[in-house]
Amino acid sequence: MITSPSAANLAAIPMDLLIVRQLDRLKCPSVYTRYADDLNVSLTVDDPVTVQLVLVILEEAAESMGWKLNKAKTKIQWGASRRRIITGVS
């Protein structure tokens, strides 16, 4: 099935809002972005516990829409690595 980017973006708005609300509850400064179906959360800390909580937030939000995360495409990039690639851009 082919879906226009505009329709896909409209369909994902409830998920985006849920993710932002849940991230705010973590009390850890973060930035959430989405490009089509690529979700990205940038954190100000390199804390494994916080990262796991963010993964749960993303998974539950996607599942609430009837979607699921592709574990094979899920990547964690730590700040210490310095070079980060997001949606193919370094």
C-alpha positions as a Markdown table, in Angstrom:
| # | Residue | x | y | z |
|---|---|---|---|---|
| 1 | Met | 0.0 | 0.0 | 0.0 |
| 2 | Ile | 1.3 | 3.5 | -0.9 |
| 3 | Thr | 0.4 | 6.3 | 1.5 |
| 4 | Ser | 1.1 | 10.0 | 0.8 |
| 5 | Pro | 3.5 | 11.6 | 3.2 |
| 6 | Ser | 0.8 | 14.1 | 4.2 |
| 7 | Ala | -1.7 | 11.4 | 5.1 |
| 8 | Ala | 1.0 | 9.5 | 7.0 |
| 9 | Asn | 2.0 | 12.6 | 8.9 |
| 10 | Leu | -1.7 | 13.3 | 9.9 |
| 11 | Ala | -2.1 | 9.7 | 11.0 |
| 12 | Ala | 0.9 | 10.0 | 13.3 |
| 13 | Ile | 0.0 | 13.2 | 15.1 |
| 14 | Pro | -1.7 | 11.3 | 18.0 |
| 15 | Met | 1.4 | 9.2 | 18.5 |
| 16 | Asp | 3.6 | 12.2 | 18.4 |
| 17 | Leu | 1.6 | 14.0 | 21.1 |
| 18 | Leu | 1.6 | 10.9 | 23.3 |
| 19 | Ile | 5.4 | 10.5 | 22.9 |
| 20 | Val | 6.0 | 14.2 | 23.8 |
| 21 | Arg | 3.8 | 14.0 | 26.9 |
| 22 | Gln | 5.5 | 10.8 | 28.1 |
| 23 | Leu | 9.0 | 12.3 | 27.5 |
| 24 | Asp | 8.0 | 15.4 | 29.4 |
| 25 | Arg | 7.1 | 13.1 | 32.4 |
| 26 | Leu | 10.7 | 11.7 | 32.4 |
| 27 | Lys | 12.0 | 15.2 | 33.4 |
| 28 | Cys | 15.0 | 14.6 | 31.2 |
| 29 | Pro | 15.5 | 17.3 | 28.6 |
| 30 | Ser | 14.9 | 15.7 | 25.2 |
| 31 | Val | 14.0 | 16.5 | 21.6 |
| 32 | Tyr | 11.6 | 14.3 | 19.7 |
| 33 | Thr | 11.6 | 14.4 | 15.9 |
| 34 | Arg | 9.9 | 12.3 | 13.3 |
| 35 | Tyr | 10.6 | 12.1 | 9.6 |
| 36 | Ala | 8.0 | 10.0 | 8.0 |
| 37 | Asp | 8.2 | 6.7 | 10.0 |
| 38 | Asp | 11.7 | 7.4 | 11.4 |
| 39 | Leu | 11.5 | 8.4 | 15.1 |
| 40 | Asn | 14.3 | 10.1 | 16.8 |
| 41 | Val | 14.8 | 11.1 | 20.5 |
| 42 | Ser | 17.9 | 13.2 | 21.4 |
| 43 | Leu | 18.7 | 13.2 | 25.1 |
| 44 | Thr | 21.0 | 15.4 | 27.1 |
| 45 | Val | 22.3 | 12.4 | 29.2 |
| 46 | Asp | 24.0 | 9.1 | 28.4 |
| 47 | Asp | 22.0 | 7.2 | 30.9 |
| 48 | Pro | 21.2 | 3.5 | 30.0 |
| 49 | Val | 18.1 | 3.5 | 32.3 |
| 50 | Thr | 16.7 | 6.6 | 30.7 |
| 51 | Val | 17.4 | 5.2 | 27.2 |
| 52 | Gln | 15.4 | 2.0 | 28.1 |
| 53 | Leu | 12.5 | 4.2 | 29.4 |
| 54 | Val | 12.5 | 6.1 | 26.1 |
| 55 | Leu | 12.4 | 2.8 | 24.1 |
| 56 | Val | 9.4 | 1.7 | 26.2 |
| 57 | Ile | 7.7 | 5.1 | 25.5 |
| 58 | Leu | 8.3 | 4.7 | 21.8 |
| 59 | Glu | 7.2 | 1.1 | 21.7 |
| 60 | Glu | 4.0 | 1.8 | 23.7 |
| 61 | Ala | 3.1 | 4.8 | 21.6 |
| 62 | Ala | 3.5 | 2.9 | 18.3 |
| 63 | Glu | 1.5 | 0.0 | 19.7 |
| 64 | Ser | -1.3 | 2.4 | 20.7 |
| 65 | Met | -1.6 | 3.2 | 17.0 |
| 66 | Gly | -1.6 | -0.5 | 16.0 |
| 67 | Trp | 2.0 | -0.2 | 14.8 |
| 68 | Lys | 5.2 | -1.7 | 16.0 |
| 69 | Leu | 8.8 | -0.7 | 16.1 |
| 70 | Asn | 11.2 | -2.4 | 13.7 |
| 71 | Lys | 13.8 | -3.7 | 16.2 |
| 72 | Ala | 16.3 | -4.3 | 13.3 |
| 73 | Lys | 16.2 | -0.6 | 12.6 |
| 74 | Thr | 16.3 | 0.6 | 16.2 |
| 75 | Lys | 19.7 | 2.2 | 17.0 |
| 76 | Ile | 21.1 | 3.8 | 20.1 |
| 77 | Gln | 23.9 | 6.3 | 19.5 |
| 78 | Trp | 25.8 | 7.4 | 22.6 |
| 79 | Gly | 27.1 | 10.9 | 22.9 |
| 80 | Ala | 30.6 | 9.7 | 23.6 |
| 81 | Ser | 30.7 | 8.3 | 20.0 |
| 82 | Arg | 30.4 | 11.9 | 18.8 |
| 83 | Arg | 29.4 | 11.0 | 15.2 |
| 84 | Arg | 25.7 | 10.3 | 14.9 |
| 85 | Ile | 23.7 | 9.3 | 11.9 |
| 86 | Ile | 20.0 | 10.1 | 11.8 |
| 87 | Thr | 17.9 | 9.1 | 8.8 |
| 88 | Gly | 21.1 | 8.6 | 6.9 |
| 89 | Val | 22.5 | 12.0 | 7.6 |
| 90 | Ser | 25.7 | 12.5 | 9.7 |
